[in-house]
Amino acid sequence: MPEHRARKHHQNRVAETLREEISAMIEGELSDPRIAFCHVSEVVLNPGGKSARVYVAVDNTVHNIAHAEEQTIAGLEAAKSYIRFELKERMGVRHVPELSFVADRSGRFQARIEELMGRARRRQKGTSE
């Protein structure tokens, strides 16, 4: 059975609200030293609304980005119950989805692809002259 537009619109609004509120908490309220400078890039709510994946992008200027991502996800997982409690209070809802935090590497992959495409263009330009 096709999903109704109103339900999809509601899920998108809830996901956007979750993204904004979790971002605000990461920026100002969570003081875990494991959490690096990062932002919430996207929240994907499962169709039933019982769980959500929170994609977190770590700043690329960090020296060892893989370690920083691992530590940031560990810090956010440790603060998950606090985050859910605060979301329940702020949003005024009965149920807050179960959160799972995932490192968002799409920005790094995109930068690497652009770098490789630039190299290929320069190489092509050099051989055509």
Order of alpha helices (4+ residues) and beta strands (2+ residues): alpha-beta-beta-alpha-alpha-beta-alpha
